[in-house]
Amino acid sequence: MELKFKYDLLYHIMAAMHLIMAAGALHITIMLSIHGPGLAVAMSPFLLLLLASVIYGAVYYLKRPSTNYIKLEDGNLIIHRGPAFLRKKVPVTQIDEGRLIGSSLILILSNDEEVKINTKMLKIRDIERLTAGLAEFFPILHTDRNRRD
């Protein structure tokens, strides 16, 4: 089972902002090379790193809706955690239970660690597919965040 990030206009806005920053970094590089060649050489590693990182950010946000957020394969739950982090791989045999609380699915592992899945990143039908698929391995409790026990 592969569940992709749900489409959000914010991804395109973030990509556009990164492209604007890339244009700004490129503009600064050109102006420095015209008006101060020595300074351009000194600043070039920083500017190249800045340019590469903002272009990477733009590509990341443009591709995000086609990126797998959650993948269930070979008895492992693989969760995408962002561009700067490795994916979290959790064997389903180590998950004791899951709790749907508000817009989060909290997975409680046998070592008392908790893994949070943000359900706002998924479509409603994908949330249903995920909970149904995971319910085959462990119980999932639906908790009302506003309820007092």
N, C-alpha and C positions, 0 to 999 in steps of 0.2 A: 504494500500500500504506500503510495506516494501522495502527499498532500502539499500543494504549493501555497505560497503566500497569496492572500486575497488581493485583488487589484485595489489600489488606493491612489487617488490623484496626488496625494502628498509625495509619492515616489517620483512622479514627473517633476514636481516643483523642486524637490531636493536635487534631482539630476540637473535641472536648469540652473539652480544656484551654483552647483559645482562647475558647470560649464562657464558661467560668468566669472567665477573665481579663476578658472584656468585662463580665460581671456585676459583677466587682470594681471596674472602672473606673467603671461607671455608679453603683454604690453610693457610691464616693468622691465623685463629682460631686454626688450628691444630698445627702450629709452636709455637704459643703463649702457648698453653697448654703443649707442650713438653718442651720448654725452659724457660718459665716463668709462672708457674701455677697461681701465684698471679695476674699477669697482665692479664692473660686470663680471670680470674673471674671478674676483674674490667672492662674489655673491652667487655665481653660477651653480655650485653644488646645492645650495639651499633652494634656489629658484627651480632647479630641475626636480628636486625632491618634492617641492610644493606642487609643481605642475603635474608630476606623475601621480601624486596622491589625489589631487582634485579630479583628474581624468579617471582614475580608478573609481573614485566615489560616484562620478556621473554614470559610468558603465554599470556599477553595482546597482544603483537605484533604477536604472532603465531595465535591467535584467531581473529585478527582484520578483515581479509577478510570475516569472517562469522558473523561479528557484524553488526547490523542495524545502519546505519549512520542517516537515516531519516525514520520516520514512520508516516503515516497519518492514524489515527484511531479515531473514535467517535468525529469527528470535531476538533481534536487537531493535531497539527504538533509537533512531538517529535524529537529533534535533539540531537545526541550524541556529547558531547563536550570534550571528553577525559577521561582518567582513573581517574583523581583526581577531576573531576567536575560532578555534577548531570546533567542529561539530561535536556535540555531546552524544556519546554512544552508551546506551544503557541496556544491558540484557534484561529482557522481560522477566526472566526467572528471579531477578533481584528486586523486582517491584512487588511490594506487599499489597498496596492498595492505591487507588487514585481518588481524589476528591475534587469535584467541580465546585469551586467557590467563586461567585461573581463571574468575572471574565477570565478566570484562570483554571487550569487543570493542574493540580498539585499531585505529583507522583511521590509516594513515600516508599523509600527503598528499605531493604532489610537491614542496612547499616545506619538507619535513622536519618540519612541524608534526604533532602527534599529537592525535587527537580520541578521547576515551574514551566508550564506551557501556556503561553498567552493565546487564548482562544480568539481574541480580537483579530489576530493575524490570519484566521481561517474563515472560510465561508461556512454558513450554518450547516449545510449538508456535509461538509468535510468534518465538522465537529461531531456530527452524528455518526459518520463513518469511523472516525477515530475512536470514539467512546465504545461503539459496538465492537470494533476490532480488538481493542484493549480489554474489553469485558470478558473475552474468551480466556485471558491469562490471569486476571485478578479482578476483584470487585471495585466498582467505581461508585462512590457515594455522592449524591447530589445534596449539597449543603446550602441553605439559605443564609447569606451573609448577614441579613438583618435579624435573624431569629436569635432569641436569647434562650439558653438552656437553663 
